[in-house]
């Protein structure tokens, strides 16, 4: 009898262990991990203050059922140019994009990058979301938008020649990242050279380009353009950039409703505004640091000199809007909507 009881007890323990193992396995099987790919090093503000907190918040919100694994520094594909394609094709579930590198996909969105449209990253981001549904939504139909935001206005970083008036730019090769910037630089008499940020340090250092048009935060980590640049010209009528965090459509649709709801709560308009503010603070800090950096001269363009830059910029803006209108885009309506 005792042996029967003992055998029965062992059997029950085995069944319980099997049940626990099955339940544990079921939980693991139902857990999902999203791959987030970006091209910046891990010291970048977006990695530290935007992407890592998002991953942590999502894990906590779903009890670990949905997590994000971040692949920085181009681990799933080098450079920023193919980031949109990586999301669409599923190389990654989520990617950080710069819309200007996929300008054919985002002609409407890029109208927001024109000089004078916005005075700050936060203001621009709020306007971007205000215009998203009526004007921009169709450009993002191939993906799920988690966030889109505007960066700070740019400054001009030059290798060896100071820029104080438009003639200083004549024939200068300037790194740009979008068609908007290309037309602007040409209106100032310079030669635009399209190039991703990841190649800009070596290009400026070696003289492949004479200048880089970019946000002030690029002066220091991780891009360190303060090393090859001797001059920074601020208060020019600067364009800006639009960036975003997008998700593969199939990856989004595969998530259960509760996980979609959790991700929606953590992303969207407020998430984008916060990201724009965090990043723009780095621009303010970088420009302030440059003013005390012995290796750099910061030139604040006087208003009287800026007028000549402004006049040329208006010509470039008008030409760009005309071109888009010929392509059937209501460019001037969108431009005015951004400026309201």
GICOR-V356651 format. One record per pair of residues at least 6 apart in sequence whose C-alpha atoms are under 8 Angstrom apart, sorted by sequence separation. I is the first residue (numbers start at 1). GAP is how many residues later the second one is. D is the distance in Angstrom with one decimal. If there is no record, write none. Layout:
# GICOR-V356651
I,GAP,D
I,GAP,D
This chain:
# GICOR-V356651
41,6,7.7
42,6,6.9
58,6,7.9
59,6,6.9
86,6,5.9
87,6,6.0
99,6,8.0
100,6,7.5
112,6,7.9
118,6,5.2
162,6,7.3
163,6,6.6
176,6,6.4
185,6,6.6
186,6,6.7
203,6,5.6
204,6,6.1
218,6,6.2
219,6,4.4
220,6,6.2
290,6,6.3
291,6,7.0
324,6,7.5
325,6,5.8
40,7,7.6
59,7,5.8
87,7,6.0
99,7,6.3
103,7,7.4
117,7,7.6
161,7,7.8
185,7,6.0
204,7,6.6
218,7,6.0
219,7,4.5
290,7,7.6
291,7,5.9
324,7,6.0
325,7,7.8
58,8,6.8
59,8,5.0
87,8,5.8
204,8,7.4
218,8,8.0
219,8,7.8
252,8,7.3
290,8,6.9
58,9,6.4
59,9,7.6
86,9,7.2
322,9,7.8
58,10,7.7
99,10,7.8
100,10,6.9
182,10,5.3
321,10,5.6
56,11,7.9
84,11,7.1
99,11,7.3
174,11,7.4
181,11,7.9
182,11,7.8
321,11,6.4
55,12,6.4
83,12,6.2
84,12,7.9
112,12,7.7
182,12,7.8
200,12,7.3
55,13,5.1
83,13,6.7
84,13,5.9
55,14,7.5
83,14,5.6
76,15,7.2
83,15,8.0
76,16,7.3
112,16,7.3
174,16,6.8
176,16,6.1
178,16,7.2
193,16,7.5
80,17,6.9
81,17,8.0
172,17,7.9
173,17,6.1
174,17,6.0
175,17,6.0
176,17,5.8
177,17,5.3
52,18,7.9
80,18,7.2
84,18,7.1
170,18,7.3
171,18,6.3
172,18,4.9
173,18,4.7
174,18,5.1
175,18,4.7
176,18,5.0
177,18,5.9
211,18,7.9
51,19,7.8
82,19,7.8
129,19,8.0
169,19,6.7
170,19,4.8
171,19,4.8
172,19,5.9
173,19,6.0
174,19,5.7
175,19,5.8
176,19,6.2
177,19,6.4
81,20,5.2
128,20,7.9
169,20,6.2
170,20,5.1
171,20,6.0
173,20,6.5
175,20,6.1
80,21,7.4
81,21,7.3
128,21,7.2
167,21,8.0
169,21,5.5
128,22,7.6
166,22,6.1
167,22,7.6
201,22,6.9
125,23,7.5
166,23,7.6
201,23,7.3
205,23,4.9
125,24,4.8
201,24,5.9
204,24,6.3
205,24,7.8
47,25,7.8
124,25,7.6
125,25,5.0
175,25,7.3
198,25,7.6
200,25,8.0
204,25,7.4
215,25,7.9
124,26,5.6
197,26,7.8
108,27,7.4
109,27,6.2
124,27,7.9
201,27,7.2
108,28,6.3
121,28,7.6
122,28,7.2
121,29,5.1
42,30,6.4
109,30,8.0
121,30,4.8
41,31,6.0
42,31,7.2
108,31,7.8
120,31,7.7
121,31,4.7
34,32,7.5
36,32,6.6
38,32,7.9
40,32,6.0
41,32,4.8
120,32,5.6
121,32,7.5
31,33,7.2
32,33,6.1
33,33,5.8
34,33,6.1
35,33,5.9
36,33,6.1
37,33,6.1
38,33,6.4
39,33,5.7
40,33,4.8
106,33,5.9
119,33,7.9
120,33,6.8
31,34,4.4
32,34,4.9
33,34,4.8
34,34,4.6
35,34,5.1
36,34,4.7
37,34,4.8
38,34,5.1
39,34,4.3
40,34,7.2
105,34,6.4
119,34,7.2
175,34,6.3
30,35,7.0
31,35,5.9
32,35,6.3
33,35,5.5
34,35,6.1
35,35,6.0
36,35,5.9
37,35,6.0
38,35,6.3
39,35,4.3
118,35,8.0
173,35,7.8
174,35,5.7
175,35,8.0
31,36,8.0
33,36,6.6
35,36,7.0
38,36,5.9
39,36,7.6
173,36,5.0
174,36,5.9
175,36,6.2
176,36,6.8
37,37,7.0
38,37,7.9
172,37,7.8
173,37,5.2
174,37,4.6
175,37,4.6
176,37,5.9
37,38,7.3
172,38,6.0
173,38,6.4
174,38,5.4
175,38,6.0
176,38,7.8
37,39,6.4
39,39,6.7
172,39,7.4
174,39,6.8
39,40,5.6
39,41,6.0
38,42,7.6
38,45,7.6
159,45,6.5
159,46,7.4
159,48,7.7
160,50,7.5
159,51,5.5
158,52,5.9
159,52,6.0
158,53,4.2
88,54,6.8
157,54,5.4
158,54,6.5
37,55,6.1
88,55,6.5
156,55,6.7
157,55,5.2
36,56,6.1
37,56,8.0
87,56,7.5
156,56,5.9
157,56,6.4
35,57,5.3
36,57,6.1
37,57,6.3
38,57,5.9
156,57,4.8
157,57,7.7
34,58,7.9
35,58,5.1
36,58,4.5
37,58,4.8
38,58,5.4
155,58,5.9
156,58,6.7
181,58,6.7
34,59,5.7
35,59,6.1
36,59,5.5
37,59,6.7
38,59,7.9
154,59,6.2
155,59,5.7
180,59,7.7
34,60,7.2
36,60,7.9
154,60,4.7
155,60,5.9
153,61,8.0
154,61,4.3
155,61,6.2
153,62,6.3
154,62,6.7
152,63,6.3
151,64,7.7
226,64,7.9
232,64,7.2
234,64,7.2
217,65,5.5
230,65,6.3
231,65,5.5
232,65,6.3
233,65,6.0
234,65,6.0
235,65,5.7
236,65,6.4
114,66,6.6
216,66,8.0
217,66,4.3
220,66,6.9
230,66,4.8
231,66,4.8
232,66,4.7
233,66,4.7
234,66,4.9
235,66,5.3
113,67,7.3
216,67,4.9
217,67,7.7
219,67,6.7
229,67,7.1
230,67,6.3
231,67,5.9
232,67,6.0
233,67,6.0
234,67,6.1
235,67,7.7
163,68,7.9
215,68,6.5
216,68,7.4
217,68,7.6
227,68,7.9
231,68,7.3
233,68,6.7
111,69,7.9
159,69,6.0
160,69,7.2
161,69,7.9
162,69,5.7
164,69,7.3
217,69,5.2
226,69,7.8
237,69,7.3
110,70,7.5
159,70,4.4
160,70,6.0
161,70,7.2
162,70,7.7
163,70,6.4
216,70,5.8
217,70,7.4
226,70,7.1
236,70,6.2
158,71,5.3
159,71,5.4
160,71,7.2
162,71,7.7
216,71,5.8
219,71,7.9
235,71,7.4
157,72,5.9
158,72,6.2
159,72,6.8
237,72,6.7
157,73,7.5
158,73,5.2
236,73,7.0
237,73,6.0
157,74,5.7
158,74,6.4
103,75,7.1
157,75,4.5
101,76,7.0
103,76,7.5
156,76,5.6
157,76,6.5
237,76,7.2
100,77,6.3
101,77,6.9
155,77,6.7
156,77,5.0
100,78,4.9
155,78,5.9
156,78,6.7
100,79,7.6
155,79,5.1
154,80,8.0
155,80,7.4
156,80,8.0
155,81,7.0
155,83,6.8
154,84,5.3
153,85,5.4
154,85,6.2
153,86,5.7
154,86,5.9
153,87,4.6
152,88,6.0
153,88,7.8
151,89,5.9
152,89,7.6
150,90,7.1
151,90,5.4
150,91,5.9
151,91,6.2
150,92,4.6
151,92,7.5
149,93,5.7
150,93,6.4
148,94,7.0
149,94,5.6
148,95,5.7
149,95,6.2
148,96,4.0
147,97,5.3
148,97,6.4
146,98,7.6
147,98,5.0
145,99,7.7
146,99,5.4
147,99,6.8
145,100,6.5
146,100,5.4
145,101,4.7
146,101,6.9
144,102,5.7
145,102,6.3
143,103,6.3
144,103,4.9
143,104,5.7
144,104,6.4
143,105,5.4
144,105,5.6
142,106,7.9
143,106,4.8
142,107,6.6
144,108,6.9
81,115,7.2
80,116,6.9
79,117,7.5
80,118,8.0
146,118,7.5
79,119,6.6
147,120,6.2
148,120,7.8
116,121,6.5
146,121,5.3
147,121,5.1
148,121,7.9
188,121,7.0
115,122,5.4
116,122,7.1
146,122,5.4
147,122,6.8
115,123,4.9
116,123,7.3
145,123,7.5
149,123,5.4
114,124,7.7
115,124,4.2
147,124,6.7
148,124,5.8
149,124,6.8
188,124,6.4
114,125,5.0
115,125,7.1
147,125,5.2
151,125,6.3
187,125,5.5
188,125,7.8
113,126,5.3
114,126,6.9
149,126,7.4
150,126,6.3
187,126,6.6
113,127,4.7
149,127,6.0
112,128,8.0
113,128,5.5
151,128,7.5
152,128,5.7
184,128,7.7
187,128,7.4
113,129,6.9
151,129,6.7
184,129,5.8
187,129,6.1
112,130,7.8
110,131,7.7
152,131,7.1
110,132,7.1
184,132,5.4
109,133,7.6
183,133,5.6
184,133,7.6
183,134,7.9
164,135,7.2
163,136,7.9
164,137,6.3
180,137,7.8
183,137,7.5
129,140,6.6
165,140,6.2
180,140,7.2
100,141,7.3
164,141,7.6
99,142,7.8
100,142,7.4
166,142,7.2
98,143,7.4
99,143,6.0
126,143,7.9
166,143,6.7
98,144,6.2
99,144,5.8
98,145,4.4
99,145,7.5
97,146,5.6
98,146,6.5
96,147,7.3
97,147,5.2
125,147,7.2
126,147,6.9
96,148,5.7
97,148,6.3
125,148,6.1
96,149,4.6
97,149,7.4
95,150,5.7
96,150,6.6
94,151,6.8
95,151,5.6
122,151,5.9
125,151,7.0
94,152,5.5
95,152,6.6
94,153,4.3
93,154,5.5
94,154,6.3
122,154,5.7
93,155,5.2
121,155,5.6
122,155,5.8
92,156,7.4
121,156,6.7
90,158,5.9
93,158,6.1
87,159,7.0
88,159,7.8
89,159,7.4
121,159,6.3
87,160,6.0
88,160,5.4
120,160,8.0
87,161,5.0
88,161,7.3
90,161,7.9
84,162,8.0
44,177,7.2
43,178,7.4
44,178,6.2
43,179,6.7
41,181,6.9
40,182,7.9
66,193,7.0
62,197,6.7
115,198,7.3
135,199,6.7
62,200,7.0
61,201,6.4
115,202,8.0
114,203,6.8
131,203,7.8
58,204,7.0
58,205,6.6
131,206,6.8
131,207,6.9
58,208,7.3
57,209,7.6
128,210,6.9
127,211,5.8
54,212,7.2
127,212,7.8
127,213,8.0
124,214,7.9
107,217,7.8
117,218,7.8
111,220,7.4
108,221,7.6
117,221,6.5
118,221,7.1
117,222,5.3
108,223,7.0
111,223,7.3
112,223,6.9
111,224,6.2
50,225,6.4
108,226,7.3
112,226,6.2
46,229,7.6
49,229,7.6
45,233,7.7
46,233,7.2
45,234,6.5
45,237,7.9
